[in-house]
Amino acid sequence: MSGRLVRSPVVTLDQPRSPLAGLPVHQLAGARPKCSTDRSQLGLGVSSPPSDAQTGRGGTVGSNSFEQSIEEPKKHFESILLADLSDERVVNSKILHGGCYALSEDQHFSLKEAIANHFSISPHQEVFIVGSAKLGFSVAPHKRYRLFGDASDIDVAIVSHNLYEKVWHEAHAYADSGAGWPRQGKFEQYISWGWIRPDMLPRSPSFQFSEEWRQFFRELQRGRQFGPYKIAGALYHDMHFLTQYQRRAVRSCREAMEAS
């Protein structure tokens, strides 16, 4: 890539607003079904208030159902942080693994399987549903505790060293040919953080990966198998970078809680 010094980016996973925004989910074909997974198994909503030992303080927190507790995501997520779990443990047990709020158990696996089959990777080790679709609310600093809703995206993190290297090398060859692109600087910044945002790749007939990526995810949404939501992907070099990105978001929640 270019030899200039790059600055650390503001690392977000913003996606364009869905053209279906504003329509109630129940009016859309393929609206999100109730998740078949027991909500208490997600480690988020609980069927009864946790004990003092679980919360680390006196009194009770949470509510008697996931649907109720999700209405107060700040209090809800802080109860998890107060349970003396490390940031890494929260990421691994609540964000990267377990059930998915926006999808039923079958949908969750089917989406991961479809993506894995397309890119010839593992659905269990290299494809992760993240963001508000996973938890029911966001923990990203710029939209912390915003609930998953009609205009939300299903964000997918793909972790593949081989695919990442392939795209990186193709982008390097494209830039080395002298064919720059408008978002090249941003692309290079994200590369320094170990992930590729495909919306920052060249949009050119000579750079086929961009269009192939967009077409694949458009087809996933068009089928409505996973609801009316846009499905947006990002590509990570390895688990270290994905885990660190999620840990920063969890740590930000913890710091905001401690400062309040």
C-alpha positions as CSV (number, residue, x, y, z in Angstrom):
1,M,0.0,0.0,0.0
2,S,1.2,3.6,0.1
3,G,4.2,4.4,2.2
4,R,2.6,7.3,4.2
5,L,2.0,7.1,7.9
6,V,-1.6,6.1,8.6
7,R,-3.6,7.3,11.6
8,S,-5.7,5.0,13.7
9,P,-9.3,5.2,12.4
10,V,-12.5,5.7,14.2
11,V,-13.4,2.1,14.0
12,T,-17.1,1.7,13.3
13,L,-19.3,-0.7,11.3
14,D,-21.7,1.9,10.0
15,Q,-23.9,0.7,7.2
16,P,-26.3,2.5,4.8
17,R,-29.8,2.9,6.1
18,S,-32.2,0.2,4.9
19,P,-34.6,1.3,2.2
20,L,-37.2,-0.5,4.2
21,A,-36.7,1.8,7.2
22,G,-39.9,3.2,8.7
23,L,-42.1,0.3,7.9
24,P,-43.2,-1.8,10.9
25,V,-41.7,-5.2,10.8
26,H,-45.1,-6.9,10.9
27,Q,-46.0,-5.3,7.6
28,L,-43.0,-6.8,5.8
29,A,-42.7,-10.2,4.2
30,G,-40.3,-12.4,6.0
31,A,-40.5,-10.4,9.3
32,R,-38.3,-11.6,12.1
33,P,-39.8,-14.6,13.7
34,K,-39.6,-15.2,17.4
35,C,-36.3,-16.9,18.2
36,S,-36.6,-20.5,18.9
37,T,-33.6,-20.3,21.3
38,D,-34.5,-20.1,25.0
39,R,-33.7,-16.4,25.7
40,S,-32.3,-17.3,29.1
41,Q,-29.6,-19.4,27.3
42,L,-28.3,-16.3,25.6
43,G,-26.8,-15.1,28.9
44,L,-28.6,-11.8,28.4
45,G,-32.2,-12.0,29.5
46,V,-32.8,-14.2,32.5
47,S,-35.9,-16.0,33.7
48,S,-35.4,-14.8,37.3
49,P,-33.2,-12.0,38.8
50,P,-29.6,-13.0,39.4
51,S,-28.3,-13.4,42.9
52,D,-26.2,-10.8,44.7
53,A,-23.2,-13.0,44.1
54,Q,-23.9,-12.9,40.3
55,T,-24.3,-9.1,40.2
56,G,-21.6,-8.2,42.6
57,R,-23.9,-5.9,44.6
58,G,-27.0,-6.0,46.7
59,G,-30.5,-6.0,45.3
60,T,-31.8,-7.4,42.1
61,V,-31.2,-6.5,38.5
62,G,-32.7,-7.4,35.1
63,S,-36.2,-8.6,34.6
64,N,-38.2,-11.8,34.3
65,S,-38.0,-12.0,30.5
66,F,-35.7,-11.1,27.7
67,E,-38.4,-9.0,26.0
68,Q,-38.7,-6.9,29.2
69,S,-35.0,-6.6,29.9
70,I,-34.2,-5.6,26.4
71,E,-36.3,-2.5,26.9
72,E,-33.6,-1.3,29.3
73,P,-30.4,-2.3,27.5
74,K,-28.1,-0.1,29.5
75,K,-29.2,-1.5,32.9
76,H,-29.3,-4.9,31.4
77,F,-25.8,-4.9,29.9
78,E,-24.3,-3.3,32.9
79,S,-25.6,-6.2,35.0
80,I,-23.5,-8.4,32.9
81,L,-20.4,-6.2,33.4
82,L,-21.0,-6.2,37.1
83,A,-20.9,-10.0,37.3
84,D,-17.0,-9.7,37.4
85,L,-16.6,-11.0,33.8
86,S,-13.5,-9.8,32.0
87,D,-14.0,-7.9,28.8
88,E,-12.6,-10.9,26.9
89,R,-15.1,-13.2,28.6
90,V,-18.0,-11.0,27.8
91,V,-16.9,-10.9,24.1
92,N,-16.4,-14.6,23.8
93,S,-19.5,-15.7,25.8
94,K,-22.1,-13.0,24.8
95,I,-21.0,-11.5,21.5
96,L,-19.1,-14.1,19.5
97,H,-21.0,-17.2,20.6
98,G,-24.4,-18.2,21.8
99,G,-27.9,-17.4,20.4
100,C,-28.8,-14.6,18.1
101,Y,-31.5,-12.0,18.9
102,A,-32.6,-11.2,15.3
103,L,-32.6,-14.8,14.0
104,S,-34.0,-18.1,15.1
105,E,-31.6,-20.9,15.8
106,D,-32.1,-22.4,12.4
107,Q,-31.8,-19.0,10.6
108,H,-28.6,-18.3,12.6
109,F,-26.9,-21.5,11.4
110,S,-28.3,-21.2,7.9
111,L,-26.9,-17.7,7.4
112,K,-23.5,-18.7,8.7
113,E,-23.6,-21.8,6.5
114,A,-24.5,-19.9,3.4
115,I,-21.7,-17.4,3.9
116,A,-19.2,-20.1,4.7
117,N,-20.1,-22.2,1.7
118,H,-19.8,-19.2,-0.6
119,F,-16.3,-18.3,0.6
120,S,-15.2,-21.9,1.4
121,I,-14.6,-21.3,5.1
122,S,-15.9,-22.7,8.3
123,P,-19.3,-21.6,9.6
124,H,-18.3,-22.4,13.2
125,Q,-14.9,-20.8,13.3
126,E,-14.8,-18.1,10.7
127,V,-18.3,-16.6,10.5
128,F,-19.9,-14.6,13.3
129,I,-23.1,-12.5,13.7
130,V,-22.2,-9.4,15.7
131,G,-23.7,-6.0,16.6
132,S,-27.3,-5.3,17.6
133,A,-28.6,-8.3,15.6
134,K,-26.6,-10.6,17.9
135,L,-27.4,-8.9,21.3
136,G,-30.7,-7.1,20.5
137,F,-28.9,-3.8,21.1
138,S,-25.6,-2.1,20.1
139,V,-22.5,-1.7,22.3
140,A,-20.6,0.4,19.8
141,P,-19.7,3.7,21.4
142,H,-21.4,6.0,18.8
143,K,-24.7,4.1,19.2
144,R,-24.4,2.4,22.5
145,Y,-27.6,0.6,23.7
146,R,-29.5,1.4,20.6
147,L,-32.1,-1.4,20.1
148,F,-32.2,-3.6,17.0
149,G,-35.1,-2.4,14.9
150,D,-36.8,-2.2,11.5
151,A,-33.9,-0.2,10.0
152,S,-31.1,-2.2,11.6
153,D,-28.6,-4.4,9.7
154,I,-27.5,-7.9,10.4
155,D,-23.7,-7.4,10.7
156,V,-21.5,-10.4,9.8
157,A,-17.8,-10.7,10.7
158,I,-15.8,-13.0,8.4
159,V,-12.5,-14.1,9.9
160,S,-10.3,-15.6,7.2
161,H,-6.6,-15.1,6.9
162,N,-6.5,-16.5,3.3
163,L,-9.4,-14.4,2.0
164,Y,-8.1,-11.3,3.7
165,E,-4.7,-11.8,2.1
166,K,-6.2,-12.4,-1.3
167,V,-8.3,-9.1,-1.1
168,W,-5.4,-7.2,0.3
169,H,-3.0,-8.3,-2.4
170,E,-5.6,-7.5,-5.1
171,A,-6.1,-4.0,-3.7
172,H,-2.3,-3.5,-3.5
173,A,-1.9,-4.5,-7.1
174,Y,-4.8,-2.2,-8.1
175,A,-3.1,0.7,-6.3
176,D,0.3,-0.2,-7.6
177,S,-1.1,0.1,-11.2
178,G,-1.7,3.8,-10.5
179,A,-5.4,3.4,-10.3
180,G,-6.3,5.0,-7.0
181,W,-9.9,5.3,-5.7
182,P,-11.8,7.8,-3.5
183,R,-11.7,5.8,-0.3
184,Q,-8.2,4.4,-0.6
185,G,-6.9,6.4,2.4
186,K,-9.7,5.0,4.7
187,F,-9.1,1.5,3.3
188,E,-5.5,1.7,4.3
189,Q,-6.4,2.9,7.8
190,Y,-8.6,0.0,8.4
191,I,-6.0,-2.4,7.1
192,S,-3.8,-1.2,10.0
193,W,-6.5,-2.4,12.4
194,G,-6.6,-5.8,10.8
195,W,-9.9,-5.6,9.0
196,I,-11.3,-4.7,5.5
197,R,-14.5,-2.8,5.0
198,P,-15.6,-3.8,1.5
199,D,-17.5,-0.5,1.0
200,M,-14.0,1.1,1.0
201,L,-12.6,-1.0,-1.8
202,P,-12.4,0.2,-5.4
203,R,-15.7,0.1,-7.4
204,S,-14.3,-0.7,-10.8
205,P,-14.9,-3.4,-13.5
206,S,-11.2,-4.2,-13.1
207,F,-11.7,-4.9,-9.4
208,Q,-14.2,-7.7,-9.5
209,F,-14.2,-8.6,-5.8
210,S,-16.1,-5.5,-4.8
211,E,-19.1,-6.2,-7.1
212,E,-19.0,-10.0,-6.3
213,W,-19.2,-9.2,-2.6
214,R,-22.0,-6.7,-2.9
215,Q,-24.0,-9.0,-5.2
216,F,-23.7,-12.0,-2.8
217,F,-25.0,-10.1,0.2
218,R,-27.7,-8.5,-1.9
219,E,-28.9,-11.9,-2.9
220,L,-28.9,-13.0,0.8
221,Q,-31.2,-10.2,1.6
222,R,-33.4,-10.5,-1.5
223,G,-34.4,-14.0,-0.5
224,R,-36.0,-12.8,2.7
225,Q,-35.0,-16.0,4.4
226,F,-33.4,-14.0,7.2
227,G,-36.0,-11.2,7.4
228,P,-36.2,-7.9,5.6
229,Y,-32.9,-6.6,7.0
230,K,-29.8,-5.7,5.1
231,I,-27.0,-8.1,5.6
232,A,-23.6,-6.4,5.8
233,G,-20.2,-8.1,6.0
234,A,-16.7,-7.1,7.1
235,L,-13.5,-9.1,6.7
236,Y,-11.0,-9.7,9.5
237,H,-7.4,-10.9,9.2
238,D,-7.7,-13.2,12.2
239,M,-9.6,-13.6,15.5
240,H,-7.2,-11.3,17.4
241,F,-8.4,-8.2,15.5
242,L,-12.1,-9.1,15.7
243,T,-11.8,-9.9,19.4
244,Q,-9.9,-6.6,20.1
245,Y,-12.5,-4.6,18.2
246,Q,-15.3,-6.1,20.3
247,R,-13.3,-5.7,23.5
248,R,-12.8,-2.0,22.9
249,A,-16.6,-1.6,22.6
250,V,-17.2,-3.6,25.8
251,R,-14.4,-1.7,27.7
252,S,-16.1,1.6,26.6
253,C,-19.4,0.5,28.1
254,R,-17.6,-0.5,31.3
255,E,-15.8,2.8,31.5
256,A,-19.0,4.8,30.9
257,M,-20.7,2.8,33.6
258,E,-17.9,3.4,36.1
259,A,-17.8,7.1,35.3
260,S,-21.5,7.6,35.9
